[in-house]
Amino acid sequence: MLAVIIVVLAGVVGAWIDLPALWQSKQVKELVWFMATLIMGVAIGIIKGLQLPFPNLIDAVMAVLKPITDGLMQRLD
């Protein structure tokens, strides 16, 4: 549980440091990407902190790209 608290606090501190500058300079794209990656990172940190099973992301990437590469290889042959 301590790991979850540390991860959440790190996310809050990171947002507290970076968000005002992004908001004031009206960098909307960067703000959206920053928030998206921060939320994903905190979520993964919480999952790992609670020691819940988490799938290997490489397997998901392979499942998406395998049909594409197979189709391209068939066209090239």
Gaussian input, Z-matrix of N, CA and C with variables (Angstrom, degrees):
# hf/3-21g

backbone

0 1
 N
 C     1     B1
 C     2     B2     1     A1
 N     3     B3     2     A2     1     D1
 C     4     B4     3     A3     2     D2
 C     5     B5     4     A4     3     D3
 N     6     B6     5     A5     4     D4
 C     7     B7     6     A6     5     D5
 C     8     B8     7     A7     6     D6
 N     9     B9     8     A8     7     D7
 C    10    B10     9     A9     8     D8
 C    11    B11    10    A10     9     D9
 N    12    B12    11    A11    10    D10
 C    13    B13    12    A12    11    D11
 C    14    B14    13    A13    12    D12
 N    15    B15    14    A14    13    D13
 C    16    B16    15    A15    14    D14
 C    17    B17    16    A16    15    D15
 N    18    B18    17    A17    16    D16
 C    19    B19    18    A18    17    D17
 C    20    B20    19    A19    18    D18
 N    21    B21    20    A20    19    D19
 C    22    B22    21    A21    20    D20
 C    23    B23    22    A22    21    D21
 N    24    B24    23    A23    22    D22
 C    25    B25    24    A24    23    D23
 C    26    B26    25    A25    24    D24
 N    27    B27    26    A26    25    D25
 C    28    B28    27    A27    26    D26
 C    29    B29    28    A28    27    D27
 N    30    B30    29    A29    28    D28
 C    31    B31    30    A30    29    D29
 C    32    B32    31    A31    30    D30
 N    33    B33    32    A32    31    D31
 C    34    B34    33    A33    32    D32
 C    35    B35    34    A34    33    D33
 N    36    B36    35    A35    34    D34
 C    37    B37    36    A36    35    D35
 C    38    B38    37    A37    36    D36
 N    39    B39    38    A38    37    D37
 C    40    B40    39    A39    38    D38
 C    41    B41    40    A40    39    D39
 N    42    B42    41    A41    40    D40
 C    43    B43    42    A42    41    D41
 C    44    B44    43    A43    42    D42
 N    45    B45    44    A44    43    D43
 C    46    B46    45    A45    44    D44
 C    47    B47    46    A46    45    D45
 N    48    B48    47    A47    46    D46
 C    49    B49    48    A48    47    D47
 C    50    B50    49    A49    48    D48
 N    51    B51    50    A50    49    D49
 C    52    B52    51    A51    50    D50
 C    53    B53    52    A52    51    D51
 N    54    B54    53    A53    52    D52
 C    55    B55    54    A54    53    D53
 C    56    B56    55    A55    54    D54
 N    57    B57    56    A56    55    D55
 C    58    B58    57    A57    56    D56
 C    59    B59    58    A58    57    D57
 N    60    B60    59    A59    58    D58
 C    61    B61    60    A60    59    D59
 C    62    B62    61    A61    60    D60
 N    63    B63    62    A62    61    D61
 C    64    B64    63    A63    62    D62
 C    65    B65    64    A64    63    D63
 N    66    B66    65    A65    64    D64
 C    67    B67    66    A66    65    D65
 C    68    B68    67    A67    66    D66
 N    69    B69    68    A68    67    D67
 C    70    B70    69    A69    68    D68
 C    71    B71    70    A70    69    D69
 N    72    B72    71    A71    70    D70
 C    73    B73    72    A72    71    D71
 C    74    B74    73    A73    72    D72
 N    75    B75    74    A74    73    D73
 C    76    B76    75    A75    74    D74
 C    77    B77    76    A76    75    D75
 N    78    B78    77    A77    76    D76
 C    79    B79    78    A78    77    D77
 C    80    B80    79    A79    78    D78
 N    81    B81    80    A80    79    D79
 C    82    B82    81    A81    80    D80
 C    83    B83    82    A82    81    D81
 N    84    B84    83    A83    82    D82
 C    85    B85    84    A84    83    D83
 C    86    B86    85    A85    84    D84
 N    87    B87    86    A86    85    D85
 C    88    B88    87    A87    86    D86
 C    89    B89    88    A88    87    D87
 N    90    B90    89    A89    88    D88
 C    91    B91    90    A90    89    D89
 C    92    B92    91    A91    90    D90
 N    93    B93    92    A92    91    D91
 C    94    B94    93    A93    92    D92
 C    95    B95    94    A94    93    D93
 N    96    B96    95    A95    94    D94
 C    97    B97    96    A96    95    D95
 C    98    B98    97    A97    96    D96
 N    99    B99    98    A98    97    D97
 C   100   B100    99    A99    98    D98
 C   101   B101   100   A100    99    D99
 N   102   B102   101   A101   100   D100
 C   103   B103   102   A102   101   D101
 C   104   B104   103   A103   102   D102
 N   105   B105   104   A104   103   D103
 C   106   B106   105   A105   104   D104
 C   107   B107   106   A106   105   D105
 N   108   B108   107   A107   106   D106
 C   109   B109   108   A108   107   D107
 C   110   B110   109   A109   108   D108
 N   111   B111   110   A110   109   D109
 C   112   B112   111   A111   110   D110
 C   113   B113   112   A112   111   D111
 N   114   B114   113   A113   112   D112
 C   115   B115   114   A114   113   D113
 C   116   B116   115   A115   114   D114
 N   117   B117   116   A116   115   D115
 C   118   B118   117   A117   116   D116
 C   119   B119   118   A118   117   D117
 N   120   B120   119   A119   118   D118
 C   121   B121   120   A120   119   D119
 C   122   B122   121   A121   120   D120
 N   123   B123   122   A122   121   D121
 C   124   B124   123   A123   122   D122
 C   125   B125   124   A124   123   D123
 N   126   B126   125   A125   124   D124
 C   127   B127   126   A126   125   D125
 C   128   B128   127   A127   126   D126
 N   129   B129   128   A128   127   D127
 C   130   B130   129   A129   128   D128
 C   131   B131   130   A130   129   D129
 N   132   B132   131   A131   130   D130
 C   133   B133   132   A132   131   D131
 C   134   B134   133   A133   132   D132
 N   135   B135   134   A134   133   D133
 C   136   B136   135   A135   134   D134
 C   137   B137   136   A136   135   D135
 N   138   B138   137   A137   136   D136
 C   139   B139   138   A138   137   D137
 C   140   B140   139   A139   138   D138
 N   141   B141   140   A140   139   D139
 C   142   B142   141   A141   140   D140
 C   143   B143   142   A142   141   D141
 N   144   B144   143   A143   142   D142
 C   145   B145   144   A144   143   D143
 C   146   B146   145   A145   144   D144
 N   147   B147   146   A146   145   D145
 C   148   B148   147   A147   146   D146
 C   149   B149   148   A148   147   D147
 N   150   B150   149   A149   148   D148
 C   151   B151   150   A150   149   D149
 C   152   B152   151   A151   150   D150
 N   153   B153   152   A152   151   D151
 C   154   B154   153   A153   152   D152
 C   155   B155   154   A154   153   D153
 N   156   B156   155   A155   154   D154
 C   157   B157   156   A156   155   D155
 C   158   B158   157   A157   156   D156
 N   159   B159   158   A158   157   D157
 C   160   B160   159   A159   158   D158
 C   161   B161   160   A160   159   D159
 N   162   B162   161   A161   160   D160
 C   163   B163   162   A162   161   D161
 C   164   B164   163   A163   162   D162
 N   165   B165   164   A164   163   D163
 C   166   B166   165   A165   164   D164
 C   167   B167   166   A166   165   D165
 N   168   B168   167   A167   166   D166
 C   169   B169   168   A168   167   D167
 C   170   B170   169   A169   168   D168
 N   171   B171   170   A170   169   D169
 C   172   B172   171   A171   170   D170
 C   173   B173   172   A172   171   D171
 N   174   B174   173   A173   172   D172
 C   175   B175   174   A174   173   D173
 C   176   B176   175   A175   174   D174
 N   177   B177   176   A176   175   D175
 C   178   B178   177   A177   176   D176
 C   179   B179   178   A178   177   D177
 N   180   B180   179   A179   178   D178
 C   181   B181   180   A180   179   D179
 C   182   B182   181   A181   180   D180
 N   183   B183   182   A182   181   D181
 C   184   B184   183   A183   182   D182
 C   185   B185   184   A184   183   D183
 N   186   B186   185   A185   184   D184
 C   187   B187   186   A186   185   D185
 C   188   B188   187   A187   186   D186
 N   189   B189   188   A188   187   D187
 C   190   B190   189   A189   188   D188
 C   191   B191   190   A190   189   D189
 N   192   B192   191   A191   190   D190
 C   193   B193   192   A192   191   D191
 C   194   B194   193   A193   192   D192
 N   195   B195   194   A194   193   D193
 C   196   B196   195   A195   194   D194
 C   197   B197   196   A196   195   D195
 N   198   B198   197   A197   196   D196
 C   199   B199   198   A198   197   D197
 C   200   B200   199   A199   198   D198
 N   201   B201   200   A200   199   D199
 C   202   B202   201   A201   200   D200
 C   203   B203   202   A202   201   D201
 N   204   B204   203   A203   202   D202
 C   205   B205   204   A204   203   D203
 C   206   B206   205   A205   204   D204
 N   207   B207   206   A206   205   D205
 C   208   B208   207   A207   206   D206
 C   209   B209   208   A208   207   D207
 N   210   B210   209   A209   208   D208
 C   211   B211   210   A210   209   D209
 C   212   B212   211   A211   210   D210
 N   213   B213   212   A212   211   D211
 C   214   B214   213   A213   212   D212
 C   215   B215   214   A214   213   D213
 N   216   B216   215   A215   214   D214
 C   217   B217   216   A216   215   D215
 C   218   B218   217   A217   216   D216
 N   219   B219   218   A218   217   D217
 C   220   B220   219   A219   218   D218
 C   221   B221   220   A220   219   D219
 N   222   B222   221   A221   220   D220
 C   223   B223   222   A222   221   D221
 C   224   B224   223   A223   222   D222
 N   225   B225   224   A224   223   D223
 C   226   B226   225   A225   224   D224
 C   227   B227   226   A226   225   D225
 N   228   B228   227   A227   226   D226
 C   229   B229   228   A228   227   D227
 C   230   B230   229   A229   228   D228

   B1=1.4417
   B2=1.5267
   B3=1.3176
   B4=1.4570
   B5=1.5246
   B6=1.3260
   B7=1.4660
   B8=1.5222
   B9=1.3201
   B10=1.4662
   B11=1.5265
   B12=1.3122
   B13=1.4643
   B14=1.5264
   B15=1.3180
   B16=1.4633
   B17=1.5248
   B18=1.3227
   B19=1.4652
   B20=1.5237
   B21=1.3141
   B22=1.4702
   B23=1.5275
   B24=1.3182
   B25=1.4633
   B26=1.5247
   B27=1.3167
   B28=1.4652
   B29=1.5257
   B30=1.3206
   B31=1.4613
   B32=1.5142
   B33=1.3250
   B34=1.4697
   B35=1.5265
   B36=1.3187
   B37=1.4662
   B38=1.5279
   B39=1.3239
   B40=1.4646
   B41=1.5129
   B42=1.3166
   B43=1.4654
   B44=1.5248
   B45=1.3141
   B46=1.4596
   B47=1.5302
   B48=1.3268
   B49=1.4651
   B50=1.5267
   B51=1.3270
   B52=1.4620
   B53=1.5213
   B54=1.3125
   B55=1.4659
   B56=1.5239
   B57=1.3267
   B58=1.4662
   B59=1.5293
   B60=1.3200
   B61=1.4673
   B62=1.5251
   B63=1.3274
   B64=1.4627
   B65=1.5218
   B66=1.3185
   B67=1.4684
   B68=1.5290
   B69=1.3235
   B70=1.4605
   B71=1.5208
   B72=1.3271
   B73=1.4648
   B74=1.5197
   B75=1.3315
   B76=1.4690
   B77=1.5378
   B78=1.3069
   B79=1.4557
   B80=1.5268
   B81=1.3269
   B82=1.4618
   B83=1.5280
   B84=1.3340
   B85=1.4707
   B86=1.5233
   B87=1.3196
   B88=1.4572
   B89=1.5219
   B90=1.3220
   B91=1.4624
   B92=1.5219
   B93=1.3297
   B94=1.4681
   B95=1.5213
   B96=1.3252
   B97=1.4645
   B98=1.5206
   B99=1.3205
   B100=1.4614
   B101=1.5221
   B102=1.3263
   B103=1.4657
   B104=1.5304
   B105=1.3418
   B106=1.4661
   B107=1.5267
   B108=1.3276
   B109=1.4665
   B110=1.5284
   B111=1.3223
   B112=1.4628
   B113=1.5219
   B114=1.3237
   B115=1.4663
   B116=1.5248
   B117=1.3457
   B118=1.4696
   B119=1.5248
   B120=1.3268
   B121=1.4587
   B122=1.5168
   B123=1.3225
   B124=1.4649
   B125=1.5284
   B126=1.3343
   B127=1.4685
   B128=1.5267
   B129=1.3262
   B130=1.4695
   B131=1.5316
   B132=1.3237
   B133=1.4627
   B134=1.5194
   B135=1.3321
   B136=1.4682
   B137=1.5229
   B138=1.3265
   B139=1.4697
   B140=1.5230
   B141=1.3350
   B142=1.4626
   B143=1.5328
   B144=1.3263
   B145=1.4629
   B146=1.5134
   B147=1.3226
   B148=1.4668
   B149=1.5251
   B150=1.3156
   B151=1.4669
   B152=1.5217
   B153=1.3238
   B154=1.4599
   B155=1.5225
   B156=1.3213
   B157=1.4659
   B158=1.5246
   B159=1.3102
   B160=1.4622
   B161=1.5209
   B162=1.3265
   B163=1.4617
   B164=1.5279
   B165=1.3084
   B166=1.4496
   B167=1.5298
   B168=1.3210
   B169=1.4603
   B170=1.5286
   B171=1.3103
   B172=1.4620
   B173=1.5235
   B174=1.3262
   B175=1.4660
   B176=1.5262
   B177=1.3203
   B178=1.4631
   B179=1.5253
   B180=1.3172
   B181=1.4676
   B182=1.5190
   B183=1.3127
   B184=1.4695
   B185=1.5238
   B186=1.3216
   B187=1.4627
   B188=1.5240
   B189=1.3208
   B190=1.4670
   B191=1.5257
   B192=1.3154
   B193=1.4602
   B194=1.5236
   B195=1.3146
   B196=1.4707
   B197=1.5264
   B198=1.3326
   B199=1.4708
   B200=1.5282
   B201=1.3150
   B202=1.4647
   B203=1.5196
   B204=1.3259
   B205=1.4601
   B206=1.5230
   B207=1.3229
   B208=1.4682
   B209=1.5234
   B210=1.3313
   B211=1.4591
   B212=1.5130
   B213=1.3208
   B214=1.4636
   B215=1.5220
   B216=1.3199
   B217=1.4690
   B218=1.5237
   B219=1.3290
   B220=1.4644
   B221=1.5203
   B222=1.3175
   B223=1.4672
   B224=1.5211
   B225=1.3229
   B226=1.4588
   B227=1.5227
   B228=1.3143
   B229=1.4750
   B230=1.4913
   A1=111.14
   A2=116.18
   A3=120.41
   A4=110.62
   A5=116.78
   A6=120.39
   A7=111.18
   A8=117.30
   A9=121.48
   A10=110.04
   A11=116.95
   A12=121.12
   A13=110.51
   A14=116.86
   A15=121.10
   A16=110.64
   A17=117.58
   A18=121.21
   A19=110.60
   A20=117.03
   A21=120.61
   A22=110.29
   A23=117.58
   A24=120.55
   A25=111.61
   A26=117.22
   A27=120.24
   A28=110.60
   A29=117.01
   A30=120.44
   A31=112.21
   A32=116.61
   A33=120.83
   A34=110.53
   A35=116.96
   A36=120.26
   A37=110.43
   A38=116.84
   A39=119.69
   A40=112.23
   A41=116.65
   A42=120.54
   A43=110.13
   A44=117.40
   A45=121.72
   A46=111.44
   A47=116.73
   A48=120.91
   A49=111.35
   A50=117.97
   A51=121.25
   A52=115.26
   A53=118.91
   A54=120.45
   A55=114.86
   A56=120.53
   A57=118.40
   A58=113.37
   A59=117.23
   A60=119.98
   A61=111.03
   A62=116.97
   A63=119.85
   A64=110.84
   A65=117.19
   A66=121.39
   A67=110.81
   A68=117.22
   A69=120.78
   A70=112.27
   A71=117.27
   A72=119.81
   A73=111.88
   A74=116.87
   A75=123.93
   A76=112.37
   A77=116.48
   A78=122.20
   A79=107.84
   A80=114.97
   A81=120.72
   A82=111.30
   A83=117.58
   A84=119.88
   A85=110.99
   A86=115.81
   A87=119.85
   A88=111.13
   A89=116.41
   A90=121.12
   A91=111.13
   A92=116.23
   A93=120.57
   A94=110.36
   A95=117.38
   A96=120.25
   A97=111.66
   A98=116.25
   A99=119.76
   A100=111.01
   A101=116.46
   A102=120.10
   A103=111.37
   A104=116.53
   A105=119.57
   A106=110.98
   A107=116.69
   A108=118.99
   A109=111.42
   A110=117.05
   A111=119.75
   A112=111.03
   A113=116.76
   A114=120.53
   A115=110.66
   A116=117.02
   A117=119.44
   A118=111.07
   A119=116.84
   A120=120.34
   A121=112.65
   A122=116.30
   A123=119.97
   A124=110.16
   A125=116.86
   A126=119.94
   A127=111.03
   A128=116.87
   A129=120.14
   A130=109.96
   A131=117.10
   A132=120.57
   A133=112.40
   A134=116.54
   A135=120.15
   A136=110.38
   A137=116.85
   A138=120.30
   A139=110.38
   A140=116.39
   A141=119.72
   A142=111.30
   A143=117.36
   A144=121.06
   A145=112.70
   A146=116.32
   A147=120.61
   A148=112.15
   A149=116.63
   A150=124.21
   A151=111.77
   A152=115.67
   A153=121.17
   A154=108.80
   A155=117.66
   A156=118.79
   A157=110.02
   A158=115.59
   A159=121.47
   A160=107.91
   A161=118.06
   A162=119.52
   A163=111.68
   A164=114.37
   A165=120.94
   A166=108.34
   A167=117.51
   A168=121.08
   A169=112.49
   A170=117.56
   A171=120.83
   A172=110.26
   A173=117.56
   A174=120.46
   A175=111.16
   A176=117.55
   A177=120.86
   A178=110.82
   A179=117.16
   A180=120.76
   A181=110.13
   A182=117.08
   A183=120.94
   A184=110.94
   A185=117.98
   A186=121.35
   A187=110.99
   A188=117.48
   A189=120.80
   A190=110.90
   A191=117.71
   A192=121.10
   A193=114.42
   A194=118.57
   A195=121.55
   A196=112.27
   A197=120.37
   A198=118.87
   A199=112.77
   A200=116.62
   A201=119.82
   A202=110.38
   A203=116.86
   A204=119.38
   A205=111.36
   A206=117.80
   A207=119.91
   A208=110.88
   A209=116.78
   A210=120.57
   A211=112.09
   A212=117.09
   A213=120.54
   A214=111.43
   A215=116.63
   A216=119.77
   A217=111.12
   A218=118.10
   A219=120.79
   A220=110.80
   A221=117.37
   A222=120.49
   A223=111.66
   A224=116.87
   A225=120.38
   A226=112.54
   A227=117.70
   A228=120.17
   A229=112.78
   D1=-32.68
   D2=177.96
   D3=-63.64
   D4=-38.01
   D5=178.63
   D6=-61.85
   D7=-39.07
   D8=179.45
   D9=-65.17
   D10=-43.01
   D11=179.31
   D12=-62.92
   D13=-42.02
   D14=179.37
   D15=-64.50
   D16=-42.70
   D17=179.49
   D18=-63.18
   D19=-45.43
   D20=-179.88
   D21=-64.58
   D22=-43.44
   D23=178.12
   D24=-62.64
   D25=-39.99
   D26=177.47
   D27=-63.06
   D28=-40.52
   D29=177.17
   D30=-64.38
   D31=-42.18
   D32=179.31
   D33=-65.12
   D34=-43.75
   D35=179.43
   D36=-64.40
   D37=-43.09
   D38=177.75
   D39=-60.64
   D40=-42.24
   D41=178.15
   D42=-67.16
   D43=-41.30
   D44=-178.67
   D45=-62.69
   D46=-33.49
   D47=-179.70
   D48=-77.78
   D49=-45.00
   D50=-170.29
   D51=-93.10
   D52=-31.84
   D53=-174.39
   D54=-62.06
   D55=-43.55
   D56=-178.94
   D57=-59.05
   D58=-41.25
   D59=-179.83
   D60=-65.77
   D61=-42.14
   D62=178.50
   D63=-65.76
   D64=-39.25
   D65=-178.73
   D66=-67.86
   D67=-43.87
   D68=-177.68
   D69=-68.39
   D70=-34.42
   D71=179.60
   D72=-86.69
   D73=4.77
   D74=176.12
   D75=55.30
   D76=40.41
   D77=176.51
   D78=-91.86
   D79=81.37
   D80=-172.04
   D81=-67.79
   D82=-44.82
   D83=-179.91
   D84=-59.76
   D85=-47.34
   D86=-179.69
   D87=-63.75
   D88=-36.80
   D89=178.20
   D90=-63.39
   D91=-44.30
   D92=179.51
   D93=-64.53
   D94=-46.41
   D95=-179.72
   D96=-65.09
   D97=-39.90
   D98=178.20
   D99=-61.13
   D100=-46.96
   D101=-179.52
   D102=-64.91
   D103=-40.91
   D104=-179.60
   D105=-62.91
   D106=-47.43
   D107=-179.18
   D108=-69.64
   D109=-34.71
   D110=177.39
   D111=-64.43
   D112=-44.66
   D113=179.45
   D114=-64.09
   D115=-43.25
   D116=178.06
   D117=-63.06
   D118=-43.03
   D119=179.83
   D120=-63.58
   D121=-42.98
   D122=178.61
   D123=-65.80
   D124=-41.05
   D125=179.28
   D126=-62.28
   D127=-44.99
   D128=178.64
   D129=-64.89
   D130=-39.92
   D131=177.53
   D132=-61.95
   D133=-40.41
   D134=177.78
   D135=-65.85
   D136=-43.80
   D137=179.14
   D138=-60.39
   D139=-45.19
   D140=178.95
   D141=-67.75
   D142=-37.52
   D143=179.23
   D144=-64.84
   D145=-34.13
   D146=176.89
   D147=-84.59
   D148=-0.40
   D149=179.99
   D150=56.32
   D151=41.09
   D152=174.86
   D153=-85.63
   D154=154.07
   D155=178.02
   D156=-66.56
   D157=136.31
   D158=-179.08
   D159=-131.91
   D160=126.41
   D161=-176.34
   D162=-68.35
   D163=152.74
   D164=176.63
   D165=-72.73
   D166=122.58
   D167=-176.44
   D168=-67.90
   D169=-26.49
   D170=178.33
   D171=-63.28
   D172=-37.48
   D173=177.65
   D174=-62.36
   D175=-39.04
   D176=178.31
   D177=-66.76
   D178=-41.92
   D179=178.17
   D180=-63.54
   D181=-42.32
   D182=179.00
   D183=-63.31
   D184=-39.89
   D185=180.00
   D186=-63.76
   D187=-34.58
   D188=179.77
   D189=-78.05
   D190=-42.97
   D191=-173.28
   D192=-83.05
   D193=-22.46
   D194=-177.27
   D195=-58.19
   D196=-50.00
   D197=178.96
   D198=-62.88
   D199=-34.14
   D200=179.52
   D201=-66.65
   D202=-47.28
   D203=-179.58
   D204=-67.70
   D205=-36.20
   D206=176.91
   D207=-62.42
   D208=-42.95
   D209=178.56
   D210=-64.35
   D211=-41.23
   D212=178.24
   D213=-65.96
   D214=-40.04
   D215=179.86
   D216=-65.64
   D217=-36.80
   D218=177.58
   D219=-65.19
   D220=-38.41
   D221=179.36
   D222=-69.52
   D223=-32.24
   D224=-178.59
   D225=-78.14
   D226=-24.45
   D227=-178.97
   D228=-80.36

